[in-house]
Amino acid sequence: MTSGVPQYRPGPVAQPDQGLIDRIRALEQVVSELQKRDMNRATVGQGGTFRGFYDNGQLAFTFGEDIDDGVRKVRMNYASTGGVAFQVGPGNPAVDEPEQFKLVDQNGAKVFATDGYAGYGLAEPSLSYFMGPVDSFARTNGVEDFLAECNAMFYNPAVLSSIRITGMAGGITGASVRLVAIDAAGITQVSSSSAVIGAGISLVKRVILLPSNMINAQNCKLQWKITPTGSGTLQGWPLTCKGMTKAYYETDVASH
């Protein structure tokens, strides 16, 4: 008498795919080797982002494609807030980010940045320079001389300066005024356009773009030059002399 259950009959058993097993073992070997390596020669593929975290869970740094604008850059963040502390990248003027390097305080304000648009000099901070007036002296009709001078090492790619001209006396009835940048060799590298003024009080403003060889260079200077109409005396009082970005220079075309 039987139980009705078919008798077990030994037969062939399906064998595992040896090729698949070999691939799994090779993958395990690769993972094991990666876990043992340092990151000195690590690379991040196109579109990827490499991240590190502080012990408190805040994002410490990233390298790769930025989620905001899609541009690849390096960022270090503050442990306290996770906000950007400094950033290096190609810059992206499309999102108001022309700088290639920037240092940011914990409130998010840029306190130091290069002018990526110009390709040289600083965008932040905008440095102020001392410009002193020249004592009033007898001036000759048609002869250009300087009215005020600034001796400094310049760090921003552009400079904005303004001057108040007054006290025309003798035979002077007007003048032509311009702002120039002079290198260490005494050569005028840049000149603004000339402003023609009449008698009385005049305020003149000009912005010029410095050449890259005048950035962080010694013995360079700016001068306000004046060519009087008529002979006599006059006075010039500089009001502003400060560094600007190339982007500002290109927007204030009227002051070139």
Rosetta silent file (secondary structure, phi, psi, omega in degrees, C-alpha in Angstrom):
SEQUENCE: MTSGVPQYRPGPVAQPDQGLIDRIRALEQVVSELQKRDMNRATVGQGGTFRGFYDNGQLAFTFGEDIDDGVRKVRMNYASTGGVAFQVGPGNPAVDEPEQFKLVDQNGAKVFATDGYAGYGLAEPSLSYFMGPVDSFARTNGVEDFLAECNAMFYNPAVLSSIRITGMAGGITGASVRLVAIDAAGITQVSSSSAVIGAGISLVKRVILLPSNMINAQNCKLQWKITPTGSGTLQGWPLTCKGMTKAYYETDVASH
SCORE:     score description
SCORE:     0.000 S_00000001
   1 L     0.000  135.978 -179.534    0.000    0.000    0.000 S_00000001
   2 L  -110.176  162.860 -179.412    1.329    3.435   -0.910 S_00000001
   3 L   -83.133  -10.027 -176.600    0.666    6.872    0.589 S_00000001
   4 L    92.202   -9.891  178.215   -0.214    8.411   -2.752 S_00000001
   5 L   -87.316  128.621 -178.684    2.864   10.677   -2.682 S_00000001
   6 L   -59.080  141.144  177.731    5.089   10.129   -5.733 S_00000001
   7 L   -66.164  144.224  176.933    8.340    8.545   -4.883 S_00000001
   8 L   -72.818  127.238  179.486   11.429   10.799   -4.921 S_00000001
   9 L  -119.592  110.250  179.365   13.506   10.044   -7.915 S_00000001
  10 L   -53.561  139.426  178.334   17.033   11.610   -7.924 S_00000001
  11 L  -150.456 -173.425 -178.758   17.704   13.681  -11.020 S_00000001
  12 L   -68.623  138.860  177.823   19.874   16.551  -12.322 S_00000001
  13 L  -105.764  136.241 -178.703   20.042   19.709  -10.123 S_00000001
  14 L   -63.345  129.711 -179.741   20.287   23.178  -11.757 S_00000001
  15 L   -90.805  144.339  177.447   23.804   24.564  -11.337 S_00000001
  16 L   -63.593  154.438  179.293   24.428   28.265  -10.519 S_00000001
  17 L   -71.145  108.382 -176.154   25.613   30.528  -13.340 S_00000001
  18 H   -63.987  -35.504  178.275   29.395   30.385  -12.934 S_00000001
  19 H   -62.638  -40.847  178.568   29.882   33.519  -15.011 S_00000001
  20 H   -65.437  -40.615  178.767   27.552   35.487  -12.720 S_00000001
  21 H   -61.121  -43.856  179.732   29.368   34.177   -9.665 S_00000001
  22 H   -61.280  -40.083  179.993   32.687   35.276  -11.112 S_00000001
  23 H   -66.490  -39.278  178.478   31.338   38.792  -11.789 S_00000001
  24 H   -64.693  -42.459  179.226   30.000   39.082   -8.221 S_00000001
  25 H   -64.126  -39.035  178.307   33.341   38.004   -6.824 S_00000001
  26 H   -65.255  -39.689  178.495   35.150   40.535   -9.023 S_00000001
  27 H   -65.113  -42.006  177.041   32.785   43.289   -7.867 S_00000001
  28 H   -60.204  -37.387  179.235   33.349   42.337   -4.229 S_00000001
  29 H   -66.409  -41.615  179.024   37.076   42.582   -4.846 S_00000001
  30 H   -63.216  -45.142 -179.905   36.746   46.065   -6.378 S_00000001
  31 H   -62.532  -41.378  179.366   34.613   47.275   -3.450 S_00000001
  32 H   -61.899  -41.219  179.321   37.101   45.824   -0.982 S_00000001
  33 H   -67.958  -39.555  179.206   39.984   47.628   -2.685 S_00000001
  34 H   -63.414  -38.215 -179.938   38.075   50.939   -2.789 S_00000001
  35 H   -65.900  -25.489 -178.482   37.364   50.712    0.920 S_00000001
  36 H   -87.947  -16.831 -174.983   41.079   50.350    1.605 S_00000001
  37 L   -80.942  154.816  167.152   42.176   53.278   -0.563 S_00000001
  38 L   -85.391  178.887 -175.589   42.654   56.899    0.474 S_00000001
  39 L  -103.362   19.990 -176.309   41.004   59.663   -1.554 S_00000001
  40 L   -61.404  -32.125 -177.596   44.191   61.325   -2.842 S_00000001
  41 L  -118.540   25.779 -179.780   43.407   60.368   -6.424 S_00000001
  42 L   -70.383  146.123  177.024   39.638   60.232   -6.271 S_00000001
  43 L  -125.945  153.583  178.520   37.727   61.661   -9.223 S_00000001
  44 L  -116.329  122.045 -178.022   34.162   62.847   -9.583 S_00000001
  45 L   -68.366  164.565  179.477   32.416   62.020  -12.824 S_00000001
  46 L   -57.798  124.836  179.483   30.474   64.544  -14.881 S_00000001
  47 L    92.679  -14.225 -179.924   27.282   65.390  -13.034 S_00000001
  48 L   -85.559  165.886  177.936   28.401   63.805   -9.755 S_00000001
  49 E  -137.636  129.748  178.699   28.982   65.558   -6.433 S_00000001
  50 E   -99.442  128.132 -174.663   31.488   64.604   -3.734 S_00000001
  51 E  -128.098  151.377  172.169   30.371   65.530   -0.207 S_00000001
  52 E  -134.802  153.593 -174.646   31.772   65.465    3.315 S_00000001
  53 E  -129.040  147.690  172.036   29.988   66.071    6.618 S_00000001
  54 L   -75.383  168.016  178.884   30.892   67.382   10.052 S_00000001
  55 L   -61.873  -26.863 -179.785   30.272   65.259   13.145 S_00000001
  56 L   -83.761    3.310  177.214   27.132   67.303   13.839 S_00000001
  57 L    93.686   -9.519  178.432   25.672   66.305   10.483 S_00000001
  58 L   -71.712  146.243  177.669   26.167   69.668    8.759 S_00000001
  59 E   -65.345  125.067 -177.262   27.499   69.586    5.226 S_00000001
  60 E   -91.144  -45.975 -178.709   31.262   70.318    5.391 S_00000001
  61 E  -156.875  158.226  173.740   32.233   70.524    1.710 S_00000001
  62 E  -139.727  148.553  167.808   31.084   69.689   -1.791 S_00000001
  63 E  -138.970  126.593  179.409   32.782   69.316   -5.143 S_00000001
  64 E   142.860 -159.955 -175.299   30.794   68.804   -8.294 S_00000001
  65 E   -71.604  124.549 -179.684   27.745   70.127  -10.047 S_00000001
  66 L   -74.250  135.260 -176.646   25.942   72.788   -8.024 S_00000001
  67 L   -70.768  -19.146 -177.159   22.239   72.086   -7.564 S_00000001
  68 L   -82.112  -41.696 -175.036   21.361   75.784   -7.965 S_00000001
  69 L  -129.682   -0.795  176.877   22.972   76.586  -11.317 S_00000001
  70 L    77.572    6.714 -179.315   24.512   73.351  -12.629 S_00000001
  71 L   -93.557  136.159 -179.799   28.078   74.767  -12.569 S_00000001
  72 E   -77.677  130.764 -176.775   30.841   72.598  -11.113 S_00000001
  73 E  -157.689  167.764  176.849   32.572   74.235   -8.136 S_00000001
  74 E  -108.604  134.355  178.137   34.198   73.612   -4.751 S_00000001
  75 E  -133.707  138.722  168.744   32.514   74.783   -1.558 S_00000001
  76 E  -114.123  136.466 -173.947   33.511   74.700    2.110 S_00000001
  77 E  -115.528  158.298  175.842   30.712   75.296    4.597 S_00000001
  78 L   -74.386  136.710  178.749   30.426   76.538    8.174 S_00000001
  79 L   -66.624  -29.995 -175.761   29.978   73.781   10.754 S_00000001
  80 L   -73.694  -39.182 -173.588   27.534   75.953   12.716 S_00000001
  81 L  -118.017  -20.353 -173.469   25.087   76.750    9.899 S_00000001
  82 L    80.020   -1.108  178.832   26.029   74.624    6.906 S_00000001
  83 L   -76.515  162.599 -176.783   26.163   77.846    4.875 S_00000001
  84 E   -65.693  130.886  174.113   28.934   78.549    2.359 S_00000001
  85 E   -97.972  -49.305  170.838   32.216   79.771    3.902 S_00000001
  86 E  -148.149  158.747 -174.630   34.248   79.947    0.676 S_00000001
  87 E  -143.826  139.831  173.948   33.798   78.858   -2.901 S_00000001
  88 E  -127.091  131.892  179.677   36.035   78.332   -5.935 S_00000001
  89 L  -171.726 -174.789 -178.568   34.626   77.873   -9.420 S_00000001
  90 L   -78.122   -9.191 -175.484   34.449   79.335  -12.925 S_00000001
  91 L    82.674  152.233 -179.987   31.888   81.954  -11.916 S_00000001
  92 E  -149.025   87.994 -178.286   28.401   82.337  -13.344 S_00000001
  93 H   -59.201  -21.283 -178.685   27.279   85.915  -14.126 S_00000001
  94 H   -63.175  -24.027  178.728   23.866   84.545  -15.122 S_00000001
  95 H  -117.888   31.548  178.860   23.056   84.102  -11.416 S_00000001
  96 L    57.271   45.457  178.594   24.907   87.234  -10.211 S_00000001
  97 E  -134.829   71.715 -177.559   28.044   85.252   -9.389 S_00000001
  98 L   -79.040  -16.010 -174.777   30.889   86.780  -11.447 S_00000001
  99 L   -77.923  149.295  175.996   33.628   85.947   -8.949 S_00000001
 100 L   -93.946  -23.102  173.756   35.831   82.856   -9.311 S_00000001
 101 E  -136.950  135.839  176.253   36.727   82.819   -5.607 S_00000001
 102 E  -145.075  147.022  175.404   34.662   84.212   -2.763 S_00000001
 103 E  -115.575  129.183 -171.802   34.773   84.266    1.027 S_00000001
 104 E  -121.587  138.246  176.480   31.414   84.605    2.759 S_00000001
 105 L   -81.140  178.232 -173.678   30.617   85.514    6.362 S_00000001
 106 L   -73.415   -8.036  173.766   28.103   83.578    8.454 S_00000001
 107 L   -94.273    0.176  177.849   25.324   85.998    7.462 S_00000001
 108 L    90.946    5.581 -179.675   25.884   85.206    3.780 S_00000001
 109 L   -87.664  135.836  175.494   27.585   88.492    2.849 S_00000001
 110 E   -72.387  123.693  179.483   30.591   88.381    0.509 S_00000001
 111 E  -111.234  -13.680  177.260   33.571   89.885    2.326 S_00000001
 112 E  -156.405  130.999 -179.318   36.298   88.896   -0.144 S_00000001
 113 E  -161.333  145.692  174.922   36.019   87.898   -3.801 S_00000001
 114 E   -84.873  156.209  178.045   37.995   87.997   -7.027 S_00000001
 115 L   -89.708   90.335 -179.324   36.655   89.732  -10.118 S_00000001
 116 L   -66.647  -25.880  179.468   36.066   86.757  -12.383 S_00000001
 117 L   -69.374  -42.577  177.614   34.539   88.995  -15.037 S_00000001
 118 L   -76.184  -32.724 -175.906   37.716   91.044  -15.390 S_00000001
 119 L    88.122    4.482  177.142   39.951   88.011  -14.858 S_00000001
 120 L  -161.570  159.550  177.461   42.137   89.937  -12.394 S_00000001
 121 L    77.442  179.006 -176.773   41.813   92.025   -9.254 S_00000001
 122 E  -102.878  143.918  169.127   39.197   91.970   -6.497 S_00000001
 123 E   -92.053  -36.190  176.154   35.451   92.401   -6.660 S_00000001
 124 E  -135.765  139.177   -2.797   35.201   92.581   -2.859 S_00000001
 125 L   -79.524  164.168  173.103   36.123   94.545   -0.879 S_00000001
 126 L   -88.194  106.776 -172.610   35.869   97.830   -2.742 S_00000001
 127 L   -83.381  141.319  175.220   38.965   99.617   -1.447 S_00000001
 128 E   -98.534  141.910 -178.259   39.145  103.363   -0.860 S_00000001
 129 L  -121.920  144.696  178.101   42.344  105.234   -1.725 S_00000001
 130 L   -80.159  128.521  174.466   43.591  108.564   -0.454 S_00000001
 131 L  -123.564  123.892 -177.118   43.857  111.245   -3.122 S_00000001
 132 E  -104.577  147.138  177.221   45.355  114.588   -2.120 S_00000001
 133 E   -77.371  159.133  175.845   44.923  117.992   -3.750 S_00000001
 134 L   -99.200  138.166  178.283   47.829  120.006   -5.145 S_00000001
 135 L   -53.836  142.721  178.949   48.473  123.466   -3.747 S_00000001
 136 L   -63.846  133.619  177.297   47.064  126.218   -5.913 S_00000001
 137 L  -145.535  166.412 -177.732   49.684  127.705   -8.219 S_00000001
 138 L   -65.195  125.789 -179.489   49.804  129.894  -11.297 S_00000001
 139 E  -112.376  151.206 -173.793   48.619  127.932  -14.312 S_00000001
 140 L  -107.026  139.125 -179.971   49.258  128.706  -17.939 S_00000001
 141 L   -52.886  124.411  174.293   46.668  128.828  -20.690 S_00000001
 142 L    80.822   -1.319 -178.437   46.581  125.531  -22.650 S_00000001
 143 L  -101.762  120.146 -179.211   49.247  123.783  -20.514 S_00000001
 144 L   -79.062  138.740  174.865   48.116  120.554  -18.842 S_00000001
 145 E  -148.401  169.985 -177.478   49.218  119.854  -15.267 S_00000001
 146 E   -90.517  150.235 -173.800   47.934  117.708  -12.422 S_00000001
 147 E  -110.727  -29.408  177.885   45.325  118.895   -9.966 S_00000001
 148 E  -156.255  156.057 -174.577   45.212  115.973   -7.475 S_00000001
 149 E  -144.873  144.232  175.413   47.135  112.732   -7.034 S_00000001
 150 E  -125.785  121.351  174.822   46.725  109.288   -5.474 S_00000001
 151 E  -109.135  116.624 -174.836   49.755  107.065   -4.836 S_00000001
 152 E  -161.301  168.350  168.187   48.691  103.541   -3.929 S_00000001
 153 L   -98.624  121.393 -172.112   48.811   99.839   -4.706 S_00000001
 154 E   -96.160  142.063 -176.591   45.560   99.097   -6.504 S_00000001
 155 L  -124.330  -22.660  175.519   43.603   95.855   -6.104 S_00000001
 156 L   -90.671  147.120 -176.171   40.262   96.430   -7.824 S_00000001
 157 L   -69.417  -21.478  179.231   40.241   96.353  -11.641 S_00000001
 158 E  -126.208  157.679  178.420   38.444   99.686  -11.939 S_00000001
 159 E  -132.576  132.581  174.780   38.667  102.986  -10.054 S_00000001
 160 E  -107.887  129.934  178.783   35.953  105.591   -9.540 S_00000001
 161 E  -140.978  146.982  175.815   37.034  109.127   -8.641 S_00000001
 162 E  -135.180  153.230 -177.174   35.330  112.489   -8.347 S_00000001
 163 E  -145.550  144.079  177.695   36.707  115.985   -7.830 S_00000001
 164 E  -105.299  123.612 -176.880   35.286  119.427   -7.031 S_00000001
 165 E  -114.086  128.055 -175.745   36.904  122.288   -8.965 S_00000001
 166 E  -153.344 -177.611  173.165   36.457  125.850   -7.797 S_00000001
 167 E    67.806   29.649  176.644   38.229  129.140   -7.114 S_00000001
 168 E   -64.822  129.225 -178.150   39.115  130.044  -10.698 S_00000001
 169 E  -141.750  170.272 -176.463   40.871  133.371  -10.625 S_00000001
 170 E    76.974 -130.690 -178.124   42.984  135.568  -12.840 S_00000001
 171 L  -101.416    8.617 -178.026   42.241  134.962  -16.482 S_00000001
 172 L   -76.617  125.664 -179.635   40.957  131.363  -16.221 S_00000001
 173 L  -115.544   -5.414 -179.006   37.438  131.067  -17.633 S_00000001
 174 E   176.506 -175.101 -178.818   37.175  127.283  -17.919 S_00000001
 175 E  -167.297  166.926  172.918   39.164  124.083  -18.272 S_00000001
 176 E  -116.470  130.251 -172.607   39.380  120.554  -19.614 S_00000001
 177 E  -127.422  140.272  175.953   39.723  117.804  -16.957 S_00000001
 178 E  -147.646  160.113  178.166   40.553  114.092  -17.169 S_00000001
 179 E  -108.878  132.192 -178.531   41.564  111.188  -14.907 S_00000001
 180 E  -129.000  153.590  174.148   44.671  109.152  -15.775 S_00000001
 181 E  -114.414  128.810 -173.821   46.403  106.020  -14.418 S_00000001
 182 E  -121.350  131.053 -177.842   50.229  106.047  -14.470 S_00000001
 183 L   -83.562 -177.325 -175.593   52.427  102.993  -13.990 S_00000001
 184 L   -65.104  -22.799  179.117   55.721  102.692  -12.084 S_00000001
 185 L   -85.684    1.029 -179.418   57.685  103.726  -15.179 S_00000001
 186 L    82.839   14.276 -178.447   55.777  107.010  -15.374 S_00000001
 187 L   -96.034  130.994  176.618   53.809  105.918  -18.447 S_00000001
 188 E   -72.225  113.149 -178.363   50.132  106.821  -18.698 S_00000001
 189 E   -87.417  -34.433 -176.055   48.373  103.484  -19.120 S_00000001
 190 E  -142.659  143.754  174.524   44.764  104.693  -19.125 S_00000001
 191 E  -136.729  136.958  173.831   42.997  108.006  -19.616 S_00000001
 192 L   -77.154  175.273  170.444   39.366  108.885  -19.189 S_00000001
 193 L   -71.516  159.914 -179.461   37.537  111.163  -21.552 S_00000001
 194 L   -89.450  138.900  174.265   37.931  114.895  -20.875 S_00000001
 195 E  -103.109  128.510  179.376   35.211  116.909  -19.146 S_00000001
 196 E   -95.592  123.684 -177.476   34.906  120.532  -20.262 S_00000001
 197 E  -122.084  158.757  177.342   33.953  122.895  -17.426 S_00000001
 198 E  -107.425 -167.488  178.683   33.294  126.591  -17.167 S_00000001
 199 L   -69.806  160.425 -178.313   33.882  129.167  -14.463 S_00000001
 200 L   100.435 -159.961 -178.972   32.320  128.620  -11.054 S_00000001
 201 L   -95.104  130.749  179.635   32.041  125.362   -9.115 S_00000001
 202 E  -130.307  141.682  174.795   32.180  122.091  -11.068 S_00000001
 203 E  -115.538  122.821 -177.763   31.914  118.461   -9.968 S_00000001
 204 E  -121.108  134.459  177.511   33.534  115.902  -12.279 S_00000001
 205 E  -126.291  137.554  176.466   33.313  112.097  -11.935 S_00000001
 206 E  -141.899  149.894  173.533   35.197  109.490  -13.963 S_00000001
 207 E  -129.447  130.688 -178.566   35.666  105.706  -13.787 S_00000001
 208 E  -125.361  153.075  177.506   38.575  103.977  -15.521 S_00000001
 209 E  -100.588  117.917 -178.430   39.541  100.329  -16.044 S_00000001
 210 L   -77.206  148.811  172.134   43.085   99.601  -14.919 S_00000001
 211 L   -73.333  156.942 -175.983   45.314   97.187  -16.865 S_00000001
 212 H   -62.242  -27.293 -177.961   46.197   93.935  -15.105 S_00000001
 213 H   -75.224   -4.844  176.061   49.860   94.954  -14.728 S_00000001
 214 H   -98.988    0.258  178.602   48.823   97.772  -12.369 S_00000001
 215 E   -82.640  128.548 -179.830   47.157   95.405   -9.884 S_00000001
 216 L    54.606   38.729  179.980   49.202   94.945   -6.687 S_00000001
 217 L  -114.401  141.291 -178.721   52.061   96.872   -8.305 S_00000001
 218 L   -80.186  155.996  171.919   54.251   99.404   -6.517 S_00000001
 219 L    63.961   27.961  173.394   54.763  103.074   -7.447 S_00000001
 220 E   -96.976  159.182 -178.744   51.585  103.422   -9.501 S_00000001
 221 E  -155.048  161.854  171.700   49.346  106.450   -9.222 S_00000001
 222 E  -114.202  145.445  176.663   46.203  108.216  -10.374 S_00000001
 223 E  -138.595  140.327  163.990   46.102  111.882  -11.298 S_00000001
 224 E   -88.408  122.341  179.029   43.446  114.397  -12.160 S_00000001
 225 E  -104.638  141.998  179.673   44.854  116.420  -15.056 S_00000001
 226 E  -135.474  137.715  175.511   43.594  119.876  -15.961 S_00000001
 227 E  -119.346  106.937 -174.365   44.200  122.118  -18.953 S_00000001
 228 E   -77.798  151.956  169.634   42.999  125.668  -18.226 S_00000001
 229 E  -100.513  105.850 -172.440   41.469  128.110  -20.641 S_00000001
 230 L    97.296  164.719 -177.919   43.297  131.284  -19.721 S_00000001
 231 L  -107.771  146.433 -179.384   46.041  131.767  -17.151 S_00000001
 232 E   156.374 -147.690 -178.663   45.616  132.170  -13.417 S_00000001
 233 E  -126.478  159.986  175.226   44.857  130.000  -10.388 S_00000001
 234 E  -159.968  171.647 -179.510   42.191  127.456   -9.390 S_00000001
 235 E  -130.719  145.829  176.033   41.584  124.793   -6.762 S_00000001
 236 E  -129.757  132.349 -178.382   40.650  121.108   -6.929 S_00000001
 237 E  -122.884  103.840  179.170   39.260  119.060   -4.050 S_00000001
 238 E   -65.996  136.433 -177.570   39.089  115.283   -4.594 S_00000001
 239 E  -108.789  -38.011 -175.642   35.962  113.763   -3.054 S_00000001
 240 E  -138.359  140.333  170.427   36.050  110.079   -3.991 S_00000001
 241 E  -154.655  100.270 -173.922   38.691  107.579   -5.030 S_00000001
 242 E  -143.913  151.673  179.395   37.628  103.961   -4.652 S_00000001
 243 E   -74.911  147.080 -179.559   38.040  100.605   -6.340 S_00000001
 244 E  -137.272  170.061  177.191   35.205   99.154   -8.422 S_00000001
 245 L   -86.944  163.241  174.730   34.432   96.017  -10.416 S_00000001
 246 H   -64.870  -35.005  179.158   34.674   95.687  -14.167 S_00000001
 247 H   -60.370  -41.243  176.863   30.915   95.091  -14.214 S_00000001
 248 H   -64.538  -43.926  179.624   30.378   98.528  -12.625 S_00000001
 249 H   -54.012  -42.024 -176.439   32.781  100.099  -15.089 S_00000001
 250 H   -76.492  -18.812  177.221   30.755   98.754  -18.005 S_00000001
 251 H   -87.292  -31.703 -178.808   27.446  100.003  -16.574 S_00000001
 252 L   -92.558   60.882 -176.471   28.623  103.571  -15.832 S_00000001
 253 H   -63.685  -33.186 -177.540   29.468  104.362  -19.458 S_00000001
 254 H   -62.697  -21.945 -177.821   28.682  108.058  -19.039 S_00000001
 255 H   -97.575    8.286  177.962   31.653  108.413  -16.672 S_00000001
 256 L   -70.627    0.000    0.000   34.258  106.917  -18.989 S_00000001
